[in-house]
Amino acid sequence: GKIREDLRQLPQNRRNLEIIEKALFVLVLEDSPGGGEQAFCENLFGGLPDNRWYDKSFQLIVYPEGVGGWNYDHSCRDGGSMSRVAAFLCEDAPEESPSDDALGTPELLEFAFSPELEERAREIRRENARLRQRVRLEILRFPSFGASALKKLRIGPDAFVQLALLGVQQELWGTLRSAFESVSLRHFRQGR
């Protein structure tokens, strides 16, 4: 709220905010985090606040090594649509690159900061670092089974993850604290 309104006071920032608000997604050209797959996953999840725009629910993040990923908040919409975007990016994207004319020219958006906004940005960086320290991200691989095995058991992959989260909560705290229920509108009449 207040920080955004303070940013809008400067014409350069107002223009940048309008560009971002009209965009479908934000392209993040990120420096390499180094350290292999774990470091990339942690960076995709948390990143530095200087190079992210969390008001957009979809951020496409690309690294100099040619790898990338996305950060997506699907609490505001059906996760199924994002699954289609992911499948397209990973499997179905055409091998030919579109012409530069079709893509337009990327533009670096630089913001101007008053001394007060600069101090607030420093506070946000510190808070982001504290929050990142509290998150533990582990890559777990289950080579013995996958989505097809779960479907044979008539358990959807999403349901399996939900049950796993509930089981871990019960094991850790002796109670069920919360569960994430995915939104799947396609199962409802005229849901899309």
N, C-alpha and C positions, 0 to 999 in steps of 0.2 A: 503494500500500500504506500506508505510514506516515502520509502526509498525510491519506488518507481515514479511517484509524482515529482520528487526532487530531481530525478534523472531527466524527466520530461521538460523541465524548465529550460534546458539548453537545447537550441534548435537542432544541433547535430544529433543529440541523443533522441530527440522526438522523432526524427526521420528514421534512425536505426530501429527504434521500437516499433514504428509502423511497418517497416520491412519485415521484421521478425514476426509480428502479429499476423501478417498476411501469408507467411510461408507455411507450407505443409509440414516441414521438418527443418531441423538445424543440422548443417554439416559441420562436424567438429574435426579439424585437422590437428591431431594431438601429437605431442612429442612422444617418443618411445619410452615406455616405463622401464624397459630392460627386465631381466630376471625371468623370462620365459612365460609360459602359459598362465601360471598363477598370477603374475604381476599384471598381465594384460587383463585378465578377468577382474581383478581388484580395481584396475583403472577404469574399465568399462562400467563397473558398478558404482564407483564412488567418484572418480576423477577429481581434478582440482576445480574449485568453483570459478576460477578466472576464465576457464575455457568451456563452460557449459551454460546452457540456458534451460533451466528446469521448468520454466513456464510452458515450454513446448513438450508435449508428452512423448515425442519421438525425436531422438538425436542419433544421427548416423555418425559413428566415430571411426576415423581412419588414421592409421599409423604409417610412418615412413617405410616400414618393412613390407607394406602392401597387405597387411592384415587389418581387420577392422571388426566392428560389431555395432551393436546399438544399445541404447539405454531407452527403455520404453515404460511409461507408466500406463498400465491398462486398467487402473481403477475407474477411469471415466468412460470406458468403452469395452466392447466385447473383445476378448483376447484372440478370438478366432480370426478376426480380420488381420491382426498383426501376424498371426501364423502364416497367412497367405503372403504377406509382404516378405517375411523371412524366407519362405520357400522360394519366392521369386528371386530374391537377392542371392540365395545360396545355390539354387539349382536351375532356375528357368530364365535368368537374365540373358539377353542375347549376347553372343560373343563379340559381335561388332559393336564398336563404340559409336554412339550417335555423333552427329556433327557438332562442332562448337556452337553453330547457330541455333541448333535445337536446344542445347543446354543453357545457353546464356553464359555470361561471364561471372564467375564467382567474385564476390566482393567482401573484402575484410571490413567488418564493421567495428570502428573504434569509437569508444565512448569518452566523453569529457567528464572529469570528476572535480567537484569543488573540494576544498580541504575537508569539509564535514563528510562528504560521500566517500572520500578516500579513507578516512578513519573508519567509517562503517564497513567498507570493503575489507579492511584489515581485520576487523572484529569477525566478519563472516568467514574469512580464511581460517582464523584461529578456531572458530566453532566447528567448521568443516573438518579440520584436522582432529579435533577432539572426538567428533562423531565417527570419523573413519577409524580411530583407534579402538572404538567400542565394537566394531563389526569384525566378525571372523568369517572369512569366505574360504571354503574348501571345495576343491574339485573332486567329486566322487564318481567313479566309473563302476558300472555294474555290468561286466561282460557276460555274466551268466544268464541274464534275461533283459528284455527290453519291452517296448510298447507292444510288439506282436504277442509276446508271451502273456502279458497282462490282458490283452484283448481276448485271448483264448480262454482265460479265466473269467471273462465278462466283467473285467474291471478296467475302466478307462484310465489312461495315464494320469489325467488330472485328479481323478478320485484317489488313485494310489498315492500321489504326492500329498493330497489333503490328509489321508489316513496316516501317512508317515509323520506329518507335522503334528497331528493330534497325539500319535503314539509317543513321540519324543517329548511333548509337553507333559504327558501323563508320567513318563519315566523321570523327567527332570524335577517337576514341581508337584507331582501327585494330584494334579488337577488339570482340567482343560481351560486354558486361558483365552485362546482365540484361534480361529481358523479362517483362512482365506477362502471365500466361496467364489469361484470363477463365474463370470457372467457369460451365458451362452444363449443369446436371444433366438438363435435359429431353431431351438426346440419348441418355441411358443408359436401359436398360430399367428401368421403375418408378423413374425418377430423381426423381419428385416424389411 
